[in-house]
């Protein structure tokens, strides 16, 4: 029983080491700016809202079309 546990632990050590080093992220780059500026989300948010509205309008159009038949 001890040898099985030892083999399992020894085989898992490289896997655990790889995953802990793979998850690490490098620090953010320093561009010489002292103040934190928020990320621009205007155009992406507008596109998502536009696509969501178009999808909803199509669903309403299809539902009304089904009721009319």
C-alpha positions as CSV (number, residue, x, y, z in Angstrom):
1,X,0.0,0.0,0.0
2,X,2.9,2.4,0.8
3,X,4.5,1.8,-2.6
4,X,1.2,2.6,-4.4
5,X,0.8,5.9,-2.5
6,X,4.5,6.7,-3.1
7,X,4.2,6.1,-6.8
8,X,1.0,8.2,-7.1
9,X,2.6,11.1,-5.2
10,X,5.8,10.9,-7.2
11,X,3.9,10.9,-10.4
12,X,1.7,13.8,-9.4
13,X,4.6,16.1,-8.3
14,X,5.7,17.1,-11.9
15,X,2.1,17.7,-12.9
16,X,1.4,19.9,-9.9
17,X,4.7,21.8,-10.5
18,X,3.8,22.4,-14.1
19,X,0.3,23.7,-13.4
20,X,1.4,26.1,-10.6
21,X,4.1,27.6,-12.9
22,X,1.7,27.7,-15.9
23,X,-0.9,29.7,-14.0
24,X,1.5,32.5,-13.0
25,X,1.1,35.8,-14.9
26,X,3.8,38.3,-15.6
27,X,3.4,41.7,-13.9
28,X,1.7,44.5,-16.0
29,X,4.0,46.7,-18.0
30,X,4.9,50.1,-16.6
31,X,4.6,52.8,-19.3
32,X,5.7,55.6,-17.0
33,X,2.2,56.7,-16.1
34,X,1.4,57.3,-12.5
35,X,-2.4,57.5,-12.7
36,X,-4.6,54.6,-13.4
37,X,-6.9,55.0,-16.4
38,X,-10.0,52.9,-16.9
39,X,-10.2,50.7,-20.0
40,X,-12.3,51.9,-22.9
41,X,-15.5,49.9,-23.1
42,X,-17.6,52.2,-25.3
43,X,-17.5,50.5,-28.8
44,X,-17.6,46.9,-27.6
45,X,-20.5,47.6,-25.3
46,X,-22.4,49.4,-28.1
47,X,-21.9,46.4,-30.4
48,X,-23.1,44.0,-27.8
49,X,-26.2,46.0,-27.2
50,X,-26.9,46.4,-30.9
51,X,-26.6,42.7,-31.5
52,X,-28.7,41.8,-28.5
53,X,-31.4,44.2,-29.7
54,X,-31.4,42.7,-33.2
55,X,-31.6,39.2,-31.8
56,X,-34.5,40.2,-29.6
57,X,-36.3,41.9,-32.5
58,X,-35.9,38.8,-34.6
59,X,-37.4,36.6,-31.8
60,X,-40.4,39.0,-31.5
61,X,-40.9,39.0,-35.3
62,X,-40.8,35.2,-35.5
63,X,-43.2,34.8,-32.5
64,X,-45.7,37.2,-34.1
65,X,-45.3,35.5,-37.4
66,X,-46.1,32.1,-35.8
67,X,-49.2,33.5,-34.1
68,X,-50.5,35.0,-37.3
69,X,-50.6,31.6,-39.0
